[in-house]
């Protein structure tokens, strides 16, 4: 990709007809922010993740650490063996959110159509004539430079749709700008393995392999009826995306789309095998989720419990509530009842997660202190009010200022892994 100063209106890459969709992906984001805030760490391997001695997991590794084979979601103990000289930090998520907001502000300054999909990724629309007559390539080059001025770097993919933009953003990292001009997307996609396309995980790859489909070009040429028999309606859609013919627009998230679920999970430094410990974990995590619900002004009707037994085996189950709630005890009671459906006595559990979804139609309307949510009992209303008071105290004086007894049973037993649910920004 030519440098920005080498691109002008006479450059073929600068001329563009039709949709222009970009995908900005921040490079090794968490680790890059740590290196920005700790200049002495620059040029050195940095790993953001949980303790290697307490079964933590790598959240992000700097490019210096990646040269040793370290990558996200790797067990911290493995990462330490591969790169014993690495600098470790458990992460500073509030700081990452602050930097993410600064990057997204740059995008919004360039185009009003920005769709943030995670803390470090966003699609944006720079179609000529929609908001500007400027070349999409020039705009992307300028965005990349403006982000670098913040002290972190990004890679950008530019194409006619989201699928092409996403794959292009991963082509050249870090600091990449990969442009797939209109009309070349089929040739760009064809030789790539099917796993390069988002949404095609290991299980789908294996099913496609058994069908003799290994590349996106082969997928694009596959019989639609055969794909539909194997994958349902998703089969023909995969073929459409693989051919480069997808037409996916960028849209700003509407209020009701901003949050699909609110969740929290914890990995423990030792396996939980006793029912009393699992109940304590579920109750504590349910209260964490409830606090986040109250902070977002949300009440949900569906509770999901997730247990992970090792790196490859997990189970989850969900049930509905008679009415929407942000009460940690109500959420925790249902999640605890669900334990019997996914856990057997004595089975070792390394991770517990709780999620709440199915929000009210107008989740951003806050109830007044004495409003009574439909279907809620007097006891629940009292606990909801108590929860808001507890939240205020914790916000002002810190999480340790007040708590429930169950929260202390497993205090200090988590791995210290930084949040990896990037979608929850």
N, C-alpha and C positions, 0 to 999 in steps of 0.2 A: 504494500500500500504506500503510495507516495506521501511524503510529509505534507502537512496542511498547506504550507507556503507554496508547494509545487502544484497545488490543485487550483485551477482557475476556470473560468467559463469556457475556455477552449479545450480543456482536458476531457477526453471521452467519458471518464468516470463521473465528471461533473454534470453531464447531461442525463436526465432521468425522465421517463414517461411512465405514468401509472402510479399505483400505490408504493409508498416507501415506508416500511416498518423497521424500526431499529430495536435492538435488545441490548441494554447496557448491563454488564455483569462486572461487579467490583472484584478486583483480583485479590485472592487470599485475604478477604476483607478483614476479618477479626485480627489476624496476625499483622496485617498492614497497619491497622490503627494502633496496635501495641508498639510497632516499630516507630510510628510517627510520634507517639507519646513518650517513647524511651529511645532517644537518638543513639544511645550506646548499643542498642540491639540491632541497628540497621546493618545489613550484610551478614547477619548471623542467623542460624536456624532458630526459629521461634515456633513453639507449639502452644495453641490454646486448647485446653482440654482438662479432663479430670485426672486425679492422682493415679499414677501407675501402680502404687502400692494398695490402692483401694478400688481396683477394677474400673478405673475411669476410661473414657473414650475420647479420642481426638475430635475436637470441633473443627478446627482449622489449622493448617500448617503453612508456614511461610514457604516461598519457593526455594529458599536455601535448605529447608528441612525436607522438601519434596524430592530433592536430588538424592536423598538417602532412602527413598521409597516410602516415606511417611505420607499418609493421606487421611482425609476426613473419614470418620466412623471407624477408624482402626483402633483396636484396644491400645490404651496408653502404654501398657507393659511392652507390647510389640514395638511401638514407636520408640520407646526408650532404648530397646535393644538395637534398633536400626540406627538411632541417632543419639548416642549417650551424651553428646556435648550440647544438646539443644537447651534453649532457655524455655522454661515452662511457666505458664500463667493460667489460672482458672478462668480468666476473662472478666470483662467489665461491660455488661450488656447495655447499661444505660448510655455509656459512651459510644457504643456502636450505633445505637438508635439515633443519637445526636448527629453523628457523622452521616448516617444514611439520610436523615432529613435534609442535611445541607446539600447532598448530591441530588436528591429528588427536586430540591428547589431550583437547581441549575436546569434540570430537564424541563420543569414547568415554565421557566423563563424562556426556553427555546420553543416550546410548543404546548398548547393547553391540553393536548391529548396524551396523557401519561397514565399508564396502568402498572402500578407497582405490584409485583407478584411475590416478593419476599424482601427481606431487609437489605439484600444486596443485588437485586435484579429488578428491572422495569422495562416494559415495552413502551415505545413512543412512536407517534405518527408524524413524519416530516414530509408527507406527500406534497410535491410542488403544486402551488396554486391553492392549497387548502388553507394554510395560514401564512405562507411565505412563498415568494418566487425563487428563493435561494436554493442552490443545489443541496439535496439531502446529504451528499458526501461531505460537502463543506460544513454543514451543520454538525454532522457526527464528529468530524475532525475537531471542530471547535469545542464540542461537549467534552471530548476526551482531554483536551488541553485544560479546560476549566476545572475538571475534576482533579487533574494532576496538581493544580494550584492549591487544592485543599490539603495536599500531602499524601493522598492515596491515589491509586491508579485503577483504570477500568479497561475492559475490552468490549468492543461494540461489534455486533453483526448487523448488517443492513441488507434487506431483501424485500420482496413483494408481499410477504406474509410472515406470520409469527414463527412457523416451523422453520423456514429458511433463516430468519434472523437469529433464532435460538441456536441452531446448529452452527451458523457462521460465527457467532460470538465465541464459540469454543475452539475455533480453528487456530487462532493465533493468540496465545496468552504468554505473559502478561502484556499489557499496553497495546493490544491488537486492534486493528480496524479492518474487518474483512467485509468486502462489498460483493454482493452477488447481483449483477445488473439484471434488469428485467429481460426475460427471454432466455436466461441461462440457468434458471433454477433446476430444471430437469437434469441437465448435464452435471450440475454441481452435486445434486443429491444421489444420482444413480449409482456411483461406485461405493458409496458409504455403507457400512454394515447397518442392519436394521436397528441395532441397539443405540445408534446415534440419535434416533428420533425420540423426543420426549414422550413418555407414556408407554414405551415398549420396554418392559422390564425383562428380567431373566426368564421368567416362566413363559411370557409371550415369545421371546426369542427362541426358546426351545421348541415351542409348538410350530413356529414358522420354519425352523430348521428341519423338523420332521416332514414338513410340506415341501422341502427343497428350496426354501426362500431364505437367502442369506443377506442380500443387499437391498437397498431401497429401490434400486432400479428393477430388481426382480419382483419386489412387492408391488410396485406401480403397475407392472405388466400382468399381475395375477388376475385370475378370473374372479369377478365380483361375487358371483353366486357361491363359489367355493369358499371365499373368505367369509361370506355371511353365514354359511353353514357352520364354520368353525368358530367364529368370533361374534356372531350376531351383527347388529347394525354397526358395531365398531370396526368390523373387517373392511367394508368398502371405504369407510372414512380414513382408515390407515393408508389404504392404497391411494386415495385422493391426496393426502398430505405427502406421501412419498413421491408422487408425481410432480409436486410443486404447484398444483392447481388449487390448493386451499385458498379461500378468501376470508381471512380472519382479521377483523378490525380491532383497533385499540379503543378501549372505552374507559372513561373514568369510572371508578367504583362508586355506585350509588350507595346511599347510607345503608340500605338493607343488604347490600352485597359485601360490605366491608368486613364483616365477621361471620363466618359460617359456623364456627364452633370455638369454644374457649376451653383450653386443656392445660394440664400440667402433668409432668411425670418425673420420677426420681429413680436413678440407678443406685443400688445400695452396695456398700463396700463388702458385705458378706451376704450370702443367700439367706432369704427369709423362709423358714420352714415351719414356724409355729403360727397357729391361727391368730393368736393374740397380737403378734407382731404385724401380720398382714392387715388385720383390722385397724391397728393403730396407723399403719402406713396409708391405707385407703381413706381413713377419716381425716388425717392430716392433709393429704393431697386434695381431698374434696374441699376442705376449708380454703386452701390456696386458690382453687378454681373459683369458689364462691366470692372470694375477695376480688379477684380479677373481674368477675361478672359485675359486681357492684361498682367497681371503678369505671367500667365501660357503660354502665346503665342498662345492663342486659338481664333478662330472666329467661331461662331455658326449660324445655319440657322433656328433653331426652338425655339420659345419662349413659355414658359408655365407660366400661371398665376394661383396661388392657393389662395383661400380665406378660412379662417376657421371662423365659426360663433360661435361655442362652442366646448366643448371637444369631441363631438361625430358627429359633422356635418361640412362637408367641401365640396367645389366644386373646380374643376380645369378645365382648357381649354387650348389648345395649337394651335398655327398656325405657318406656315412656312414663312420665309422671301425670297425675290427674290435672295439674295446673303448673304454669311456669313458676320458677323459683330462682332466687339467688341465695338461698339458705344453705350453708355448708352442712348442717346436720341432716337436712332432708336429702341432699345430694349424697352425703356419706352413708346414710342408712340404706338407700337403694343400691349404691355401689357395693356395700358390704353384703347385701343379700345376693348380689350377682356373683360373689366369690365362689359359691358352691357350684356354679355352672362352668367355671373355667379352671378351678383348682381342686386338687385332691390332697387330703391330709398328708403332710410330710413332704410334698413336692417342693423342690427348691425354686424360689422366685428371685430374680436379680433386679427386675424393674417393675414398677407399678405406675400406671397412668390412669387418669380420670379425665373425661371430657363431657362438656354440656353443650347441646345444640338445640335446634328447633326453637328459635327465639320467637317472642311475640311479634305480631305484625308491625308494631311501632315501638321497637326496643329502646329508642332514644328519648322517649317521654318518661321522665323521672317521676316516681310517685312521691307525693308529699309525705311527711313523717307519719301522719295519721290516716292516710289513704289505706283502704283495705283491698288488696288484690283478690280478685274473684277466686273463691275456693280455698283461700288460705285460712288456717285456724288462728285463733288468738295467740296461741303459743308461738306459732311460726312468725306472726307479725312482730311479736316481742323479740324473738331471736333476730329477725331481720333488722330491727332498730338497734339491737345490741351489736350486730355485725358492723353496722355503719359507724357506731361509736368506736368500736375496736379498730376499724380501718383508720379512722381519723387519728387515733392515738399512735398507731404504728407509723403512719405517714409522717407524723410530727416528731416522734421520739425514737423511731427505729423498730424493727420487727421484734426485738427481744423485750420490749417494754411490757407486753401483755400477751397471754396465750392460754391455750387449753392444756390440761394435763396430758392428753394423748399426744400432743405435739412434741413432748419431751422424751417419750419412750425411745424414739429412734434418733434423737438429736445427735448430730455428728457422725451418723452412719452412712451418709450419702457419699458419692465418689468425687463431688466437686466439679463435674463436667459442666461446661458452659452450655446454655441453651442451644440446641441445634434445630429447633423448629423454626426455620427461617421465615416461614410463611406468616408467623405471628409477630408482625413487626409493629 
